[in-house]
Amino acid sequence: MVFNTEVLGMRVRRFVINLGRGGRRLPVFSGVAEYVTYTDRPGLFRLLLDVANAYGVGKNRALGLGYVSVDVLEQHILR
């Protein structure tokens, strides 16, 4: 999938969350990326993205950070 996928665009926002009493603050980020992939097996590609969500993306997964949401915007058959 690495060789036939490219990033169309991305937006990243950095902010700080408060972890409760004690004033501990943690810098975090949130972002959106749009990819295009050329494959004859789109189901496999979606499965790989689901695996990324299941195993966690980024550090501090126990705090609920690191999540992947997948939406198919368009699907075309290549000929």
N, C-alpha and C positions, 0 to 999 in steps of 0.2 A: 504494500500500500504506500510505502514511502515514495516510490518512484512515479506514482501516478496520482498524487494528491498535492494540491497547492493551496496556499492561503490567499483568499481574495481580499480580505480586510480584517482588521481587528481594532478593538477599543479596550483600553485598560484604565481602571480607576483605582487609585490608591487611597486608603483611609485607615483610621485607627478605631479599634473596638475596645470597650471597657470590659474587663473580665470579672467585675464585681467588686466586693469589698477589698480594701487594700490599695485601690487605685492602680492596679496592674493594667497597663494598656498594651495592646498588641497591634503592630502594623500589619495590615492585610491588603489584599487587592481583589478586585472583581473585574472580570473581563468577558468580552464576547468576541468570538472569532468565526469567520465564515470561510468554509473550505469548499473546494470543488474536487471531486475525484472521478476518475475514469476507470470503471471496472465492469466486468461482466457478471460480478457477484455482489450486488449491493447489500444483500442480507448478511454476508460475511463482514463487510465493512461496518455495518450497524452493530453487529455482535462484538466486534473489537472495541468499539466505543463504549458499549455497555460494560465490557470487562474493565475498561479504564475507570468507570464510575464505581464498580464493585470493589476494586482494589485501592481506590483512593488516588486522588491527584493532589500533589503538593504535600507540605508538611502539616502537622497538627490535625490530622484526620480525626482524632478523638474529640476535638473541639467542634467538629462539624464543618471544617474547612476542606475544600477540595470536592468539587461536584462537576459532573458533565451532564448537560442536557442536550439531546439531539433532536433536531427537527429536519425533516426532508422538505426542502423548499420546492425543488423541481426534480423530475426524473425523466431522462430522455434515453431512448434506445440508440446506441451508436451503431452505424452500419458501415 
